[in-house]
Amino acid sequence: RGMLTLTKETIEYHNYSVFRVDLFTNQSCFGNSISSSISRNFIGYDIVVINWAIAAFDGNGFLYNAQTAELFNLNFASDFMSK
């Protein structure tokens, strides 16, 4: 968790993996205007990204939303994942 506050040099020195995901909501992967509107106004794009990160990293690690300054602990997700 504290790794997200380290300098780039320290992250490289310790060989940590950090992935930056930029989300462009006007992309076709969010579907048509109705689907995109539902995602934006009711579900939230953060839920889509969190679910993707849980699947991609097997429920390990942390996810930081730089826009809202929220930190999500993905480690608890492994309790709910099918084995």
mmCIF file of the N, C-alpha and C atoms, coordinates in Angstrom:
data_MODEL
# 
_entry.id   MODEL 
# 
loop_
_atom_site.group_PDB 
_atom_site.id 
_atom_site.type_symbol 
_atom_site.label_atom_id 
_atom_site.label_alt_id 
_atom_site.label_comp_id 
_atom_site.label_asym_id 
_atom_site.label_entity_id 
_atom_site.label_seq_id 
_atom_site.pdbx_PDB_ins_code 
_atom_site.Cartn_x 
_atom_site.Cartn_y 
_atom_site.Cartn_z 
_atom_site.occupancy 
_atom_site.B_iso_or_equiv 
_atom_site.pdbx_formal_charge 
_atom_site.auth_seq_id 
_atom_site.auth_comp_id 
_atom_site.auth_asym_id 
_atom_site.auth_atom_id 
_atom_site.pdbx_PDB_model_num 
ATOM 1   N N  . ARG A 1 1  ? 0.824   -1.188  0.000   1.00 0.00 ? 1  ARG A N  1 
ATOM 2   C CA . ARG A 1 1  ? 0.000   0.000   0.000   1.00 0.00 ? 1  ARG A CA 1 
ATOM 3   C C  . ARG A 1 1  ? 0.867   1.250   0.000   1.00 0.00 ? 1  ARG A C  1 
ATOM 4   N N  . GLY A 1 2  ? 1.865   1.271   0.819   1.00 0.00 ? 2  GLY A N  1 
ATOM 5   C CA . GLY A 1 2  ? 2.762   2.412   0.862   1.00 0.00 ? 2  GLY A CA 1 
ATOM 6   C C  . GLY A 1 2  ? 3.587   2.556   -0.396  1.00 0.00 ? 2  GLY A C  1 
ATOM 7   N N  . MET A 1 3  ? 3.666   1.479   -1.170  1.00 0.00 ? 3  MET A N  1 
ATOM 8   C CA . MET A 1 3  ? 4.444   1.496   -2.401  1.00 0.00 ? 3  MET A CA 1 
ATOM 9   C C  . MET A 1 3  ? 3.941   2.565   -3.366  1.00 0.00 ? 3  MET A C  1 
ATOM 10  N N  . LEU A 1 4  ? 2.662   2.863   -3.306  1.00 0.00 ? 4  LEU A N  1 
ATOM 11  C CA . LEU A 1 4  ? 2.102   3.845   -4.232  1.00 0.00 ? 4  LEU A CA 1 
ATOM 12  C C  . LEU A 1 4  ? 2.605   5.254   -3.969  1.00 0.00 ? 4  LEU A C  1 
ATOM 13  N N  . THR A 1 5  ? 3.231   5.467   -2.820  1.00 0.00 ? 5  THR A N  1 
ATOM 14  C CA . THR A 1 5  ? 3.756   6.793   -2.487  1.00 0.00 ? 5  THR A CA 1 
ATOM 15  C C  . THR A 1 5  ? 5.266   6.888   -2.681  1.00 0.00 ? 5  THR A C  1 
ATOM 16  N N  . LEU A 1 6  ? 5.903   5.800   -3.109  1.00 0.00 ? 6  LEU A N  1 
ATOM 17  C CA . LEU A 1 6  ? 7.354   5.801   -3.310  1.00 0.00 ? 6  LEU A CA 1 
ATOM 18  C C  . LEU A 1 6  ? 7.736   6.544   -4.582  1.00 0.00 ? 6  LEU A C  1 
ATOM 19  N N  . THR A 1 7  ? 8.973   6.978   -4.639  1.00 0.00 ? 7  THR A N  1 
ATOM 20  C CA . THR A 1 7  ? 9.472   7.616   -5.852  1.00 0.00 ? 7  THR A CA 1 
ATOM 21  C C  . THR A 1 7  ? 9.679   6.570   -6.936  1.00 0.00 ? 7  THR A C  1 
ATOM 22  N N  . LYS A 1 8  ? 9.753   7.022   -8.162  1.00 0.00 ? 8  LYS A N  1 
ATOM 23  C CA . LYS A 1 8  ? 9.960   6.122   -9.291  1.00 0.00 ? 8  LYS A CA 1 
ATOM 24  C C  . LYS A 1 8  ? 11.275  5.351   -9.142  1.00 0.00 ? 8  LYS A C  1 
ATOM 25  N N  . GLU A 1 9  ? 12.307  6.025   -8.660  1.00 0.00 ? 9  GLU A N  1 
ATOM 26  C CA . GLU A 1 9  ? 13.620  5.382   -8.484  1.00 0.00 ? 9  GLU A CA 1 
ATOM 27  C C  . GLU A 1 9  ? 13.554  4.256   -7.456  1.00 0.00 ? 9  GLU A C  1 
ATOM 28  N N  . THR A 1 10 ? 12.850  4.479   -6.348  1.00 0.00 ? 10 THR A N  1 
ATOM 29  C CA . THR A 1 10 ? 12.726  3.458   -5.313  1.00 0.00 ? 10 THR A CA 1 
ATOM 30  C C  . THR A 1 10 ? 11.928  2.267   -5.814  1.00 0.00 ? 10 THR A C  1 
ATOM 31  N N  . ILE A 1 11 ? 10.884  2.529   -6.564  1.00 0.00 ? 11 ILE A N  1 
ATOM 32  C CA . ILE A 1 11 ? 10.079  1.450   -7.142  1.00 0.00 ? 11 ILE A CA 1 
ATOM 33  C C  . ILE A 1 11 ? 10.934  0.600   -8.072  1.00 0.00 ? 11 ILE A C  1 
ATOM 34  N N  . GLU A 1 12 ? 11.740  1.236   -8.911  1.00 0.00 ? 12 GLU A N  1 
ATOM 35  C CA . GLU A 1 12 ? 12.615  0.504   -9.831  1.00 0.00 ? 12 GLU A CA 1 
ATOM 36  C C  . GLU A 1 12 ? 13.699  -0.260  -9.071  1.00 0.00 ? 12 GLU A C  1 
ATOM 37  N N  . TYR A 1 13 ? 14.256  0.341   -8.028  1.00 0.00 ? 13 TYR A N  1 
ATOM 38  C CA . TYR A 1 13 ? 15.310  -0.304  -7.246  1.00 0.00 ? 13 TYR A CA 1 
ATOM 39  C C  . TYR A 1 13 ? 14.813  -1.605  -6.614  1.00 0.00 ? 13 TYR A C  1 
ATOM 40  N N  . HIS A 1 14 ? 13.588  -1.599  -6.109  1.00 0.00 ? 14 HIS A N  1 
ATOM 41  C CA . HIS A 1 14 ? 13.024  -2.779  -5.452  1.00 0.00 ? 14 HIS A CA 1 
ATOM 42  C C  . HIS A 1 14 ? 12.289  -3.698  -6.427  1.00 0.00 ? 14 HIS A C  1 
ATOM 43  N N  . ASN A 1 15 ? 12.276  -3.351  -7.698  1.00 0.00 ? 15 ASN A N  1 
ATOM 44  C CA . ASN A 1 15 ? 11.667  -4.162  -8.748  1.00 0.00 ? 15 ASN A CA 1 
ATOM 45  C C  . ASN A 1 15 ? 10.172  -4.387  -8.509  1.00 0.00 ? 15 ASN A C  1 
ATOM 46  N N  . TYR A 1 16 ? 9.466   -3.346  -8.052  1.00 0.00 ? 16 TYR A N  1 
ATOM 47  C CA . TYR A 1 16 ? 8.025   -3.415  -7.888  1.00 0.00 ? 16 TYR A CA 1 
ATOM 48  C C  . TYR A 1 16 ? 7.360   -3.195  -9.235  1.00 0.00 ? 16 TYR A C  1 
ATOM 49  N N  . SER A 1 17 ? 6.146   -3.707  -9.372  1.00 0.00 ? 17 SER A N  1 
ATOM 50  C CA . SER A 1 17 ? 5.363   -3.483  -10.586 1.00 0.00 ? 17 SER A CA 1 
ATOM 51  C C  . SER A 1 17 ? 4.265   -2.472  -10.297 1.00 0.00 ? 17 SER A C  1 
ATOM 52  N N  . VAL A 1 18 ? 4.217   -1.434  -11.095 1.00 0.00 ? 18 VAL A N  1 
ATOM 53  C CA . VAL A 1 18 ? 3.175   -0.421  -10.988 1.00 0.00 ? 18 VAL A CA 1 
ATOM 54  C C  . VAL A 1 18 ? 2.594   -0.243  -12.379 1.00 0.00 ? 18 VAL A C  1 
ATOM 55  N N  . PHE A 1 19 ? 1.267   -0.311  -12.483 1.00 0.00 ? 19 PHE A N  1 
ATOM 56  C CA . PHE A 1 19 ? 0.597   -0.154  -13.761 1.00 0.00 ? 19 PHE A CA 1 
ATOM 57  C C  . PHE A 1 19 ? -0.294  1.072   -13.704 1.00 0.00 ? 19 PHE A C  1 
ATOM 58  N N  . ARG A 1 20 ? -0.172  1.908   -14.685 1.00 0.00 ? 20 ARG A N  1 
ATOM 59  C CA . ARG A 1 20 ? -1.032  3.088   -14.785 1.00 0.00 ? 20 ARG A CA 1 
ATOM 60  C C  . ARG A 1 20 ? -2.076  2.798   -15.843 1.00 0.00 ? 20 ARG A C  1 
ATOM 61  N N  . VAL A 1 21 ? -3.330  3.033   -15.495 1.00 0.00 ? 21 VAL A N  1 
ATOM 62  C CA . VAL A 1 21 ? -4.433  2.813   -16.423 1.00 0.00 ? 21 VAL A CA 1 
ATOM 63  C C  . VAL A 1 21 ? -5.136  4.140   -16.623 1.00 0.00 ? 21 VAL A C  1 
ATOM 64  N N  . ASP A 1 22 ? -5.109  4.631   -17.842 1.00 0.00 ? 22 ASP A N  1 
ATOM 65  C CA . ASP A 1 22 ? -5.851  5.838   -18.191 1.00 0.00 ? 22 ASP A CA 1 
ATOM 66  C C  . ASP A 1 22 ? -7.139  5.399   -18.868 1.00 0.00 ? 22 ASP A C  1 
ATOM 67  N N  . LEU A 1 23 ? -8.229  5.906   -18.374 1.00 0.00 ? 23 LEU A N  1 
ATOM 68  C CA . LEU A 1 23 ? -9.538  5.506   -18.861 1.00 0.00 ? 23 LEU A CA 1 
ATOM 69  C C  . LEU A 1 23 ? -10.136 6.628   -19.698 1.00 0.00 ? 23 LEU A C  1 
ATOM 70  N N  . PHE A 1 24 ? -10.351 6.352   -20.974 1.00 0.00 ? 24 PHE A N  1 
ATOM 71  C CA . PHE A 1 24 ? -10.965 7.317   -21.872 1.00 0.00 ? 24 PHE A CA 1 
ATOM 72  C C  . PHE A 1 24 ? -12.391 6.851   -22.135 1.00 0.00 ? 24 PHE A C  1 
ATOM 73  N N  . THR A 1 25 ? -13.343 7.546   -21.566 1.00 0.00 ? 25 THR A N  1 
ATOM 74  C CA . THR A 1 25 ? -14.721 7.073   -21.576 1.00 0.00 ? 25 THR A CA 1 
ATOM 75  C C  . THR A 1 25 ? -15.429 7.222   -22.921 1.00 0.00 ? 25 THR A C  1 
ATOM 76  N N  . ASN A 1 26 ? -14.793 7.835   -23.878 1.00 0.00 ? 26 ASN A N  1 
ATOM 77  C CA . ASN A 1 26 ? -15.413 7.971   -25.191 1.00 0.00 ? 26 ASN A CA 1 
ATOM 78  C C  . ASN A 1 26 ? -15.037 6.824   -26.125 1.00 0.00 ? 26 ASN A C  1 
ATOM 79  N N  . GLN A 1 27 ? -14.383 5.792   -25.605 1.00 0.00 ? 27 GLN A N  1 
ATOM 80  C CA . GLN A 1 27 ? -13.962 4.658   -26.421 1.00 0.00 ? 27 GLN A CA 1 
ATOM 81  C C  . GLN A 1 27 ? -15.138 3.714   -26.677 1.00 0.00 ? 27 GLN A C  1 
ATOM 82  N N  . SER A 1 28 ? -15.091 3.008   -27.784 1.00 0.00 ? 28 SER A N  1 
ATOM 83  C CA . SER A 1 28 ? -16.185 2.118   -28.174 1.00 0.00 ? 28 SER A CA 1 
ATOM 84  C C  . SER A 1 28 ? -16.321 0.909   -27.245 1.00 0.00 ? 28 SER A C  1 
ATOM 85  N N  . CYS A 1 29 ? -15.296 0.592   -26.456 1.00 0.00 ? 29 CYS A N  1 
ATOM 86  C CA . CYS A 1 29 ? -15.384 -0.570  -25.568 1.00 0.00 ? 29 CYS A CA 1 
ATOM 87  C C  . CYS A 1 29 ? -16.430 -0.376  -24.475 1.00 0.00 ? 29 CYS A C  1 
ATOM 88  N N  . PHE A 1 30 ? -16.893 0.848   -24.250 1.00 0.00 ? 30 PHE A N  1 
ATOM 89  C CA . PHE A 1 30 ? -17.947 1.104   -23.271 1.00 0.00 ? 30 PHE A CA 1 
ATOM 90  C C  . PHE A 1 30 ? -19.334 0.999   -23.882 1.00 0.00 ? 30 PHE A C  1 
ATOM 91  N N  . GLY A 1 31 ? -19.401 0.578   -25.133 1.00 0.00 ? 31 GLY A N  1 
ATOM 92  C CA . GLY A 1 31 ? -20.688 0.368   -25.774 1.00 0.00 ? 31 GLY A CA 1 
ATOM 93  C C  . GLY A 1 31 ? -21.255 1.637   -26.378 1.00 0.00 ? 31 GLY A C  1 
ATOM 94  N N  . ASN A 1 32 ? -22.532 1.538   -26.700 1.00 0.00 ? 32 ASN A N  1 
ATOM 95  C CA . ASN A 1 32 ? -23.206 2.682   -27.312 1.00 0.00 ? 32 ASN A CA 1 
ATOM 96  C C  . ASN A 1 32 ? -23.483 3.750   -26.261 1.00 0.00 ? 32 ASN A C  1 
ATOM 97  N N  . SER A 1 33 ? -24.138 4.820   -26.670 1.00 0.00 ? 33 SER A N  1 
ATOM 98  C CA . SER A 1 33 ? -24.354 5.945   -25.755 1.00 0.00 ? 33 SER A CA 1 
ATOM 99  C C  . SER A 1 33 ? -25.213 5.559   -24.557 1.00 0.00 ? 33 SER A C  1 
ATOM 100 N N  . ILE A 1 34 ? -26.145 4.636   -24.729 1.00 0.00 ? 34 ILE A N  1 
ATOM 101 C CA . ILE A 1 34 ? -26.989 4.203   -23.607 1.00 0.00 ? 34 ILE A CA 1 
ATOM 102 C C  . ILE A 1 34 ? -26.163 3.421   -22.590 1.00 0.00 ? 34 ILE A C  1 
ATOM 103 N N  . SER A 1 35 ? -25.368 2.462   -23.054 1.00 0.00 ? 35 SER A N  1 
ATOM 104 C CA . SER A 1 35 ? -24.516 1.684   -22.149 1.00 0.00 ? 35 SER A CA 1 
ATOM 105 C C  . SER A 1 35 ? -23.514 2.565   -21.433 1.00 0.00 ? 35 SER A C  1 
ATOM 106 N N  . SER A 1 36 ? -22.920 3.475   -22.161 1.00 0.00 ? 36 SER A N  1 
ATOM 107 C CA . SER A 1 36 ? -21.943 4.389   -21.578 1.00 0.00 ? 36 SER A CA 1 
ATOM 108 C C  . SER A 1 36 ? -22.595 5.285   -20.527 1.00 0.00 ? 36 SER A C  1 
ATOM 109 N N  . SER A 1 37 ? -23.810 5.723   -20.793 1.00 0.00 ? 37 SER A N  1 
ATOM 110 C CA . SER A 1 37 ? -24.532 6.561   -19.840 1.00 0.00 ? 37 SER A CA 1 
ATOM 111 C C  . SER A 1 37 ? -24.855 5.793   -18.557 1.00 0.00 ? 37 SER A C  1 
ATOM 112 N N  . ILE A 1 38 ? -25.251 4.546   -18.692 1.00 0.00 ? 38 ILE A N  1 
ATOM 113 C CA . ILE A 1 38 ? -25.538 3.705   -17.513 1.00 0.00 ? 38 ILE A CA 1 
ATOM 114 C C  . ILE A 1 38 ? -24.268 3.518   -16.696 1.00 0.00 ? 38 ILE A C  1 
ATOM 115 N N  . SER A 1 39 ? -23.161 3.217   -17.373 1.00 0.00 ? 39 SER A N  1 
ATOM 116 C CA . SER A 1 39 ? -21.884 3.045   -16.663 1.00 0.00 ? 39 SER A CA 1 
ATOM 117 C C  . SER A 1 39 ? -21.476 4.315   -15.939 1.00 0.00 ? 39 SER A C  1 
ATOM 118 N N  . ARG A 1 40 ? -21.614 5.434   -16.599 1.00 0.00 ? 40 ARG A N  1 
ATOM 119 C CA . ARG A 1 40 ? -21.192 6.710   -16.022 1.00 0.00 ? 40 ARG A CA 1 
ATOM 120 C C  . ARG A 1 40 ? -22.091 7.140   -14.862 1.00 0.00 ? 40 ARG A C  1 
ATOM 121 N N  . ASN A 1 41 ? -23.404 7.012   -15.010 1.00 0.00 ? 41 ASN A N  1 
ATOM 122 C CA . ASN A 1 41 ? -24.341 7.597   -14.051 1.00 0.00 ? 41 ASN A CA 1 
ATOM 123 C C  . ASN A 1 41 ? -24.819 6.646   -12.950 1.00 0.00 ? 41 ASN A C  1 
ATOM 124 N N  . PHE A 1 42 ? -24.785 5.341   -13.182 1.00 0.00 ? 42 PHE A N  1 
ATOM 125 C CA . PHE A 1 42 ? -25.345 4.419   -12.200 1.00 0.00 ? 42 PHE A CA 1 
ATOM 126 C C  . PHE A 1 42 ? -24.317 3.457   -11.617 1.00 0.00 ? 42 PHE A C  1 
ATOM 127 N N  . ILE A 1 43 ? -23.496 2.871   -12.461 1.00 0.00 ? 43 ILE A N  1 
ATOM 128 C CA . ILE A 1 43 ? -22.523 1.878   -11.996 1.00 0.00 ? 43 ILE A CA 1 
ATOM 129 C C  . ILE A 1 43 ? -21.224 2.551   -11.586 1.00 0.00 ? 43 ILE A C  1 
ATOM 130 N N  . GLY A 1 44 ? -20.728 3.402   -12.436 1.00 0.00 ? 44 GLY A N  1 
ATOM 131 C CA . GLY A 1 44 ? -19.449 4.071   -12.199 1.00 0.00 ? 44 GLY A CA 1 
ATOM 132 C C  . GLY A 1 44 ? -18.332 3.323   -12.901 1.00 0.00 ? 44 GLY A C  1 
ATOM 133 N N  . TYR A 1 45 ? -17.482 4.062   -13.563 1.00 0.00 ? 45 TYR A N  1 
ATOM 134 C CA . TYR A 1 45 ? -16.374 3.442   -14.283 1.00 0.00 ? 45 TYR A CA 1 
ATOM 135 C C  . TYR A 1 45 ? -15.384 2.788   -13.332 1.00 0.00 ? 45 TYR A C  1 
ATOM 136 N N  . ASP A 1 46 ? -15.309 3.270   -12.102 1.00 0.00 ? 46 ASP A N  1 
ATOM 137 C CA . ASP A 1 46 ? -14.370 2.686   -11.150 1.00 0.00 ? 46 ASP A CA 1 
ATOM 138 C C  . ASP A 1 46 ? -14.697 1.224   -10.878 1.00 0.00 ? 46 ASP A C  1 
ATOM 139 N N  . ILE A 1 47 ? -15.975 0.849   -10.867 1.00 0.00 ? 47 ILE A N  1 
ATOM 140 C CA . ILE A 1 47 ? -16.372 -0.538  -10.642 1.00 0.00 ? 47 ILE A CA 1 
ATOM 141 C C  . ILE A 1 47 ? -15.869 -1.415  -11.782 1.00 0.00 ? 47 ILE A C  1 
ATOM 142 N N  . VAL A 1 48 ? -15.961 -0.913  -13.001 1.00 0.00 ? 48 VAL A N  1 
ATOM 143 C CA . VAL A 1 48 ? -15.473 -1.661  -14.169 1.00 0.00 ? 48 VAL A CA 1 
ATOM 144 C C  . VAL A 1 48 ? -13.975 -1.895  -14.037 1.00 0.00 ? 48 VAL A C  1 
ATOM 145 N N  . VAL A 1 49 ? -13.224 -0.868  -13.685 1.00 0.00 ? 49 VAL A N  1 
ATOM 146 C CA . VAL A 1 49 ? -11.766 -0.974  -13.563 1.00 0.00 ? 49 VAL A CA 1 
ATOM 147 C C  . VAL A 1 49 ? -11.389 -1.874  -12.382 1.00 0.00 ? 49 VAL A C  1 
ATOM 148 N N  . ILE A 1 50 ? -12.078 -1.752  -11.261 1.00 0.00 ? 50 ILE A N  1 
ATOM 149 C CA . ILE A 1 50 ? -11.783 -2.596  -10.099 1.00 0.00 ? 50 ILE A CA 1 
ATOM 150 C C  . ILE A 1 50 ? -12.004 -4.061  -10.435 1.00 0.00 ? 50 ILE A C  1 
ATOM 151 N N  . ASN A 1 51 ? -13.118 -4.381  -11.087 1.00 0.00 ? 51 ASN A N  1 
ATOM 152 C CA . ASN A 1 51 ? -13.378 -5.774  -11.464 1.00 0.00 ? 51 ASN A CA 1 
ATOM 153 C C  . ASN A 1 51 ? -12.331 -6.297  -12.441 1.00 0.00 ? 51 ASN A C  1 
ATOM 154 N N  . TRP A 1 52 ? -11.903 -5.450  -13.370 1.00 0.00 ? 52 TRP A N  1 
ATOM 155 C CA . TRP A 1 52 ? -10.856 -5.858  -14.306 1.00 0.00 ? 52 TRP A CA 1 
ATOM 156 C C  . TRP A 1 52 ? -9.555  -6.131  -13.551 1.00 0.00 ? 52 TRP A C  1 
ATOM 157 N N  . ALA A 1 53 ? -9.193  -5.244  -12.619 1.00 0.00 ? 53 ALA A N  1 
ATOM 158 C CA . ALA A 1 53 ? -7.949  -5.403  -11.869 1.00 0.00 ? 53 ALA A CA 1 
ATOM 159 C C  . ALA A 1 53 ? -7.977  -6.655  -11.002 1.00 0.00 ? 53 ALA A C  1 
ATOM 160 N N  . ILE A 1 54 ? -9.109  -6.951  -10.394 1.00 0.00 ? 54 ILE A N  1 
ATOM 161 C CA . ILE A 1 54 ? -9.236  -8.165  -9.578  1.00 0.00 ? 54 ILE A CA 1 
ATOM 162 C C  . ILE A 1 54 ? -8.999  -9.393  -10.452 1.00 0.00 ? 54 ILE A C  1 
ATOM 163 N N  . ALA A 1 55 ? -9.604  -9.416  -11.627 1.00 0.00 ? 55 ALA A N  1 
ATOM 164 C CA . ALA A 1 55 ? -9.428  -10.558 -12.523 1.00 0.00 ? 55 ALA A CA 1 
ATOM 165 C C  . ALA A 1 55 ? -8.001  -10.641 -13.067 1.00 0.00 ? 55 ALA A C  1 
ATOM 166 N N  . ALA A 1 56 ? -7.438  -9.509  -13.435 1.00 0.00 ? 56 ALA A N  1 
ATOM 167 C CA . ALA A 1 56 ? -6.102  -9.495  -14.043 1.00 0.00 ? 56 ALA A CA 1 
ATOM 168 C C  . ALA A 1 56 ? -4.997  -9.844  -13.051 1.00 0.00 ? 56 ALA A C  1 
ATOM 169 N N  . PHE A 1 57 ? -5.165  -9.467  -11.793 1.00 0.00 ? 57 PHE A N  1 
ATOM 170 C CA . PHE A 1 57 ? -4.104  -9.664  -10.803 1.00 0.00 ? 57 PHE A CA 1 
ATOM 171 C C  . PHE A 1 57 ? -4.489  -10.670 -9.727  1.00 0.00 ? 57 PHE A C  1 
ATOM 172 N N  . ASP A 1 58 ? -5.472  -11.521 -10.027 1.00 0.00 ? 58 ASP A N  1 
ATOM 173 C CA . ASP A 1 58 ? -5.905  -12.591 -9.114  1.00 0.00 ? 58 ASP A CA 1 
ATOM 174 C C  . ASP A 1 58 ? -6.229  -12.083 -7.712  1.00 0.00 ? 58 ASP A C  1 
ATOM 175 N N  . GLY A 1 59 ? -6.794  -10.914 -7.628  1.00 0.00 ? 59 GLY A N  1 
ATOM 176 C CA . GLY A 1 59 ? -7.190  -10.367 -6.332  1.00 0.00 ? 59 GLY A CA 1 
ATOM 177 C C  . GLY A 1 59 ? -6.026  -10.009 -5.436  1.00 0.00 ? 59 GLY A C  1 
ATOM 178 N N  . ASN A 1 60 ? -4.909  -9.644  -6.012  1.00 0.00 ? 60 ASN A N  1 
ATOM 179 C CA . ASN A 1 60 ? -3.729  -9.256  -5.228  1.00 0.00 ? 60 ASN A CA 1 
ATOM 180 C C  . ASN A 1 60 ? -3.341  -7.826  -5.552  1.00 0.00 ? 60 ASN A C  1 
ATOM 181 N N  . GLY A 1 61 ? -2.978  -7.081  -4.528  1.00 0.00 ? 61 GLY A N  1 
ATOM 182 C CA . GLY A 1 61 ? -2.460  -5.739  -4.738  1.00 0.00 ? 61 GLY A CA 1 
ATOM 183 C C  . GLY A 1 61 ? -3.429  -4.651  -4.351  1.00 0.00 ? 61 GLY A C  1 
ATOM 184 N N  . PHE A 1 62 ? -3.128  -3.458  -4.803  1.00 0.00 ? 62 PHE A N  1 
ATOM 185 C CA . PHE A 1 62 ? -3.910  -2.274  -4.480  1.00 0.00 ? 62 PHE A CA 1 
ATOM 186 C C  . PHE A 1 62 ? -4.185  -1.501  -5.751  1.00 0.00 ? 62 PHE A C  1 
ATOM 187 N N  . LEU A 1 63 ? -5.251  -0.739  -5.733  1.00 0.00 ? 63 LEU A N  1 
ATOM 188 C CA . LEU A 1 63 ? -5.619  0.102   -6.863  1.00 0.00 ? 63 LEU A CA 1 
ATOM 189 C C  . LEU A 1 63 ? -5.855  1.507   -6.319  1.00 0.00 ? 63 LEU A C  1 
ATOM 190 N N  . TYR A 1 64 ? -5.188  2.488   -6.913  1.00 0.00 ? 64 TYR A N  1 
ATOM 191 C CA . TYR A 1 64 ? -5.307  3.874   -6.466  1.00 0.00 ? 64 TYR A CA 1 
ATOM 192 C C  . TYR A 1 64 ? -5.973  4.702   -7.546  1.00 0.00 ? 64 TYR A C  1 
ATOM 193 N N  . ASN A 1 65 ? -7.044  5.366   -7.189  1.00 0.00 ? 65 ASN A N  1 
ATOM 194 C CA . ASN A 1 65 ? -7.737  6.263   -8.103  1.00 0.00 ? 65 ASN A CA 1 
ATOM 195 C C  . ASN A 1 65 ? -7.170  7.664   -7.879  1.00 0.00 ? 65 ASN A C  1 
ATOM 196 N N  . ALA A 1 66 ? -6.352  8.132   -8.798  1.00 0.00 ? 66 ALA A N  1 
ATOM 197 C CA . ALA A 1 66 ? -5.689  9.428   -8.644  1.00 0.00 ? 66 ALA A CA 1 
ATOM 198 C C  . ALA A 1 66 ? -6.669  10.588  -8.694  1.00 0.00 ? 66 ALA A C  1 
ATOM 199 N N  . GLN A 1 67 ? -7.802  10.395  -9.346  1.00 0.00 ? 67 GLN A N  1 
ATOM 200 C CA . GLN A 1 67 ? -8.777  11.472  -9.464  1.00 0.00 ? 67 GLN A CA 1 
ATOM 201 C C  . GLN A 1 67 ? -9.514  11.715  -8.147  1.00 0.00 ? 67 GLN A C  1 
ATOM 202 N N  . THR A 1 68 ? -9.852  10.625  -7.437  1.00 0.00 ? 68 THR A N  1 
ATOM 203 C CA . THR A 1 68 ? -10.614 10.763  -6.194  1.00 0.00 ? 68 THR A CA 1 
ATOM 204 C C  . THR A 1 68 ? -9.761  10.526  -4.949  1.00 0.00 ? 68 THR A C  1 
ATOM 205 N N  . ALA A 1 69 ? -8.490  10.134  -5.143  1.00 0.00 ? 69 ALA A N  1 
ATOM 206 C CA . ALA A 1 69 ? -7.560  9.820   -4.052  1.00 0.00 ? 69 ALA A CA 1 
ATOM 207 C C  . ALA A 1 69 ? -8.039  8.639   -3.211  1.00 0.00 ? 69 ALA A C  1 
ATOM 208 N N  . GLU A 1 70 ? -8.792  7.719   -3.826  1.00 0.00 ? 70 GLU A N  1 
ATOM 209 C CA . GLU A 1 70 ? -9.254  6.514   -3.135  1.00 0.00 ? 70 GLU A CA 1 
ATOM 210 C C  . GLU A 1 70 ? -8.267  5.387   -3.364  1.00 0.00 ? 70 GLU A C  1 
ATOM 211 N N  . LEU A 1 71 ? -8.043  4.599   -2.327  1.00 0.00 ? 71 LEU A N  1 
ATOM 212 C CA . LEU A 1 71 ? -7.162  3.443   -2.406  1.00 0.00 ? 71 LEU A CA 1 
ATOM 213 C C  . LEU A 1 71 ? -8.003  2.194   -2.158  1.00 0.00 ? 71 LEU A C  1 
ATOM 214 N N  . PHE A 1 72 ? -7.976  1.265   -3.095  1.00 0.00 ? 72 PHE A N  1 
ATOM 215 C CA . PHE A 1 72 ? -8.752  0.037   -2.994  1.00 0.00 ? 72 PHE A CA 1 
ATOM 216 C C  . PHE A 1 72 ? -7.812  -1.137  -2.740  1.00 0.00 ? 72 PHE A C  1 
ATOM 217 N N  . ASN A 1 73 ? -8.098  -1.911  -1.714  1.00 0.00 ? 73 ASN A N  1 
ATOM 218 C CA . ASN A 1 73 ? -7.318  -3.094  -1.384  1.00 0.00 ? 73 ASN A CA 1 
ATOM 219 C C  . ASN A 1 73 ? -7.935  -4.282  -2.110  1.00 0.00 ? 73 ASN A C  1 
ATOM 220 N N  . LEU A 1 74 ? -7.257  -4.782  -3.126  1.00 0.00 ? 74 LEU A N  1 
ATOM 221 C CA . LEU A 1 74 ? -7.772  -5.903  -3.913  1.00 0.00 ? 74 LEU A CA 1 
ATOM 222 C C  . LEU A 1 74 ? -7.536  -7.243  -3.233  1.00 0.00 ? 74 LEU A C  1 
ATOM 223 N N  . ASN A 1 75 ? -6.733  -7.278  -2.188  1.00 0.00 ? 75 ASN A N  1 
ATOM 224 C CA . ASN A 1 75 ? -6.383  -8.535  -1.534  1.00 0.00 ? 75 ASN A CA 1 
ATOM 225 C C  . ASN A 1 75 ? -7.583  -9.240  -0.918  1.00 0.00 ? 75 ASN A C  1 
ATOM 226 N N  . PHE A 1 76 ? -8.603  -8.497  -0.524  1.00 0.00 ? 76 PHE A N  1 
ATOM 227 C CA . PHE A 1 76 ? -9.789  -9.125  0.049   1.00 0.00 ? 76 PHE A CA 1 
ATOM 228 C C  . PHE A 1 76 ? -10.642 -9.797  -1.010  1.00 0.00 ? 76 PHE A C  1 
ATOM 229 N N  . ALA A 1 77 ? -10.467 -9.438  -2.255  1.00 0.00 ? 77 ALA A N  1 
ATOM 230 C CA . ALA A 1 77 ? -11.268 -10.005 -3.329  1.00 0.00 ? 77 ALA A CA 1 
ATOM 231 C C  . ALA A 1 77 ? -11.009 -11.491 -3.501  1.00 0.00 ? 77 ALA A C  1 
ATOM 232 N N  . SER A 1 78 ? -9.819  -11.962 -3.183  1.00 0.00 ? 78 SER A N  1 
ATOM 233 C CA . SER A 1 78 ? -9.514  -13.388 -3.360  1.00 0.00 ? 78 SER A CA 1 
ATOM 234 C C  . SER A 1 78 ? -10.405 -14.261 -2.489  1.00 0.00 ? 78 SER A C  1 
ATOM 235 N N  . ASP A 1 79 ? -10.970 -13.708 -1.417  1.00 0.00 ? 79 ASP A N  1 
ATOM 236 C CA . ASP A 1 79 ? -11.901 -14.466 -0.575  1.00 0.00 ? 79 ASP A CA 1 
ATOM 237 C C  . ASP A 1 79 ? -13.186 -14.781 -1.315  1.00 0.00 ? 79 ASP A C  1 
ATOM 238 N N  . PHE A 1 80 ? -13.519 -13.989 -2.336  1.00 0.00 ? 80 PHE A N  1 
ATOM 239 C CA . PHE A 1 80 ? -14.764 -14.143 -3.048  1.00 0.00 ? 80 PHE A CA 1 
ATOM 240 C C  . PHE A 1 80 ? -14.597 -14.730 -4.451  1.00 0.00 ? 80 PHE A C  1 
ATOM 241 N N  . MET A 1 81 ? -13.370 -14.985 -4.845  1.00 0.00 ? 81 MET A N  1 
ATOM 242 C CA . MET A 1 81 ? -13.102 -15.505 -6.181  1.00 0.00 ? 81 MET A CA 1 
ATOM 243 C C  . MET A 1 81 ? -13.230 -17.011 -6.176  1.00 0.00 ? 81 MET A C  1 
ATOM 244 N N  . SER A 1 82 ? -13.767 -17.574 -7.270  1.00 0.00 ? 82 SER A N  1 
ATOM 245 C CA . SER A 1 82 ? -13.850 -19.027 -7.376  1.00 0.00 ? 82 SER A CA 1 
ATOM 246 C C  . SER A 1 82 ? -12.462 -19.585 -7.650  1.00 0.00 ? 82 SER A C  1 
ATOM 247 N N  . LYS A 1 83 ? -12.170 -20.680 -7.059  1.00 0.00 ? 83 LYS A N  1 
ATOM 248 C CA . LYS A 1 83 ? -10.845 -21.292 -7.171  1.00 0.00 ? 83 LYS A CA 1 
ATOM 249 C C  . LYS A 1 83 ? -10.783 -22.225 -8.354  1.00 0.00 ? 83 LYS A C  1 
# 
